[in-house]
Structure formats: C-alpha cells, structure tokens
Amino acid sequence: MFVDIAKIKIKAGDGGDGSVSFHREKYVASGGPDGGDGGRGGNIVFAADDNLSTLADFRYKRKYTAPKGENGRGGRCNGKKAEDLVIRVPRGTVIKDAETGRIMADISSDEPVVVAKGGKGGWGNIHFATPTRQTPRFAKPGMPGEEYEVQLELKLLADVGLVGFPNVGKSTLVSVVSEAKPVIANYHFTTITPVLGVVRLGEGESFVMADIPGLIEGAWEGVGLGHQFLRHVERCRMLVHIVDVSGSEGRDPKEDFKTINAELEKFDPELAKRPMIVAGNKCDLAEDEQIEDFRKYVENMGYKFFPIMAAIRYEVDPLLNCIREELSKLPPISRFEAEPLVIEPDKLKKNEVTVRNMDGIFVVEGEWLVRIMNTVNFDDYESLQYFQRVLLNAGVIDALYDAGVQEGDTVSIYDFEFEFVD
C-alpha cells in the first residue's frame, strides 16, 4: 500500500538527574559534595533509507520515545548519555510540526537530522558548593526532552514530472524509456500510485522521471485521485505535459491542456511557472490537421511541442534529448529549508513559571522555557538579548521580584545561571 502522509508523536529522552552526594573517607574531614551530573537524553533522529518507498510502517506505530539519560552518581561520576533513537523514512520525506505546519526537516540527503533534542542532564551538587555554602543538599533534575506531534509528508525526488489527464499515456512513456514497470491498461486511474523511473541516455547521463497519477478538473480541491499526489510534483525541476492529441476519448486536447494547467496553478502558483514541455501522444489516431492545429496552439503559448507514439517509442528520443538539454540549464532538485521556532510574546504571557529559593539560589522552572532555551545560543550577544526580552515579556522577572530576589543573587534557569542585576 502506498502511503505518503503519516502523523506520529515523537519524544526525545529526558536528561538524567544530578546526584546529591558527599565524599566520605576515613581520616578526611569535610570531604565535601561529589554528586555527578546526569547524562543527556537521547535525541530523535530522522535518516533517509532508500529501501523504503512509502510511509506505511507509520500507520501501525505512532509513538516514538528516545531513552532517558542515566542519573548522576556519587564520587563525581556523571550519568551515561542515552543512545539516540533513529527513525528511518523514505528519501524525500518532509517533517512538519502538526500543530503549526512549521517545516522542521527535509530528509533528502544522506545526513541524518536531529528533529527533537534530548534534555540536558541535571547538575550534581558539586556545582553548587561555594565558600559560604559548603554542603549543598540539592541538585538539579534533568531537563525534559523535546516532544512534538509531527506530520510526515513524502514528496518524491524526481527531475521530471509527467502530468496530464488519465489514460493519455504517461505510464506507457515511463515504461518504454526506463526500467520501471507500471500497470498499464485502457481505463482511467490504472495508475493509483506515483511511479519513478530512471531514464539513462548514455554513460553517466540519466535523470529521474515520475509518472504522477492522472489529474482531472477539481483535483486541487480533492476530486479524483490526483489531489493525493499533487505534492509529488512540487520538487520536479520541470514538467512534461502529456496530451491525447487525437481526442480519442471525446475530449478536446486544448481544453485538456488548459484544465490541467489550471489545476497545477490552483494547487501551487509556483508550478505554473515551472519549465514545461508538451508531448502530443496517440498521434497514430489523429489527423495531421489535428496535430498541426494543436502544435500551433501550444507553441503560440511559448511551449515546445513533440508529437509521439509512446507505445511504439515513435519520436520519443527527440523528446528525451530536449528534456536533457532543459535540465542542464536548471538548478538541482529543490530542498525545503527548516523554519525556525518563533514564540509570540503574547502567548508567552499565558505561560506560568515557578520560582523557588533553594539556599539562596532562585530556581526558575517552566515547561515552555525548555523549548525557548533550546533555541538560544548563550554565546551570541543578540541571541542572549532575545532571551532577556522573552523573560521580561513572559513575566519571569516579575515572578523573581515576587519571590524576593535581590541584586547580586544567583538565578538558575535549568542549566543556565546568572547574577541578577536590578
């Protein structure tokens, strides 16, 4: 079964807790704290697997959780970092935040991508020793791992996409120019899943052609089968529009051409600007006047036209040579860039924080702060300024005042500590 959309929940591992421990040794007075740090939780990593072609496996398993980091131990022993959980998906899968639609990753290269980061391990009590606080009896818990509900969308990686009405010969063309063997029959919607074929033109020269299931009027709104697969045209560097130039099914080739182009534009206006070549198939069933009339129609619109008979490979090679020439001028297959996480200040005000005074250290906690801190680079001045604005807008500074913080006190927000300045 071909499945190209799936929704799953992912949860990175929580960080291990820091340890509260004190050094004990005979004849050694006041050994001091020696609690180790917790280990980092496992990340959720997505990787491309060329042995997979659909997202069908995700219909049966919908929740993925990475292991937690090991807790710290006495004797300055830090907990072990947890193993990452690697989720394998077909190449070309785009991962989106199901709640916001934000693109989180495009799994199109060989490089694995971390989509949910594991929580950092908590500090052991060894970090909290000062000249005035020599026996800290507290440690930090590990930070929770990132958690998302994500939507997986498979968008095929193809150089050329074949579009057109059902039963115009798209599958036939793919079958004669590549090793792909799509089901071919003389009825509508024979092809119910996209088919990829590698077209080899010579040593070291090839391109990938995708047979997109037939579109009909209203496809962008959900009519017919084509709407399920329009997303697979998005990455194609160019399109080849196959038209039954003979009108053998009682349709007008010009109307077919206009209808399909309109459906592509309604689905994504960028598709209408994609380079396109027009192939008039089933020329053996058409009169010469029909062919020439349609040729003038498409050429007047600025498209190159090739009359072919795909079933017997008649005049198919000139079409392939033209595709090769056009591809040489075009940029590589597009990749979707990950979009940054943006938290609106108005929403931050609704989030709550807790502030606790632990032996003079003001500890600030709040689930939403974890996501914010994972996006902040504390070594970068502008990023640090952004974090300060977040604390102010979200009411964290007011909460610290309410808890009795004074200038010079230490404020701890998970693994980030600073001296409070009034």
URCORQUI-V699088 format. One line per field, one symbol per residue. phi: phi as a letter, one per 40 degrees, with the letter a starting at -180 (. if undefined). burial: + if it has 9 or more other ideal C-beta (glycine too) atoms within 8 Angstrom, else -. A space follows every 10 residues. Layout:
phi = ???
burial = ???
//
This chain:
phi = .cbbbabbbb bcccccccbb abcbacgbcf cgcacccccc ccccbbbcbc cbbabdcccb bbbbbccccc ccbcggcccc ccccccbcbc chcbbbcccb gccbabcbbc ccbcbbcccc cccccccbcb dcbcbcbaac ccccccbabb bcbcbdcbcb bcbiccgchc ccccccbacc bccbacacgc cbbcbbbccb bicgbaabbb ccddcbcgdc chcgcdccbd cccdcdcabb ccbcccgcbg bcdccdcccc cccccccadc ccccdbbbbc cgcccbcdcc ccccdccccc cgbcbbcbbc cbgcfccdcc cccdcccccb ccdcbccccc cbbcdccccc cbbbbbcbfg bccbbadccc ccccbbcccb cccccdcccc ccccgccccc cccgcbcgcc bbbfcbbacc bc
burial = -+++++++++ ++++++++++ +++------- ++++++++++ +++++++++- -+-++--+-- ---+-+++++ ++++-++++- ++-++-+-++ +++++++--- --++++++-- --++++++++ ++++++-++- --++-+-+++ ++++++++++ ++++++++++ ++++++++++ ++++++++-+ -+------++ +--++++++- +-----++++ ++++++-+++ ---++++-++ -+++++++++ +++++++--- +-+--++-++ +-+++-+--- +--+-+++++ +++--+---+ +--++-+++- --+-++++++ --++++--++ ++++-++--- --+------- --+-+--++- +-+-+-+-+- ++++++-+++ +++--+---- --++-++-++ +-++-+--++ --+-+---++ +++++----+ --
//
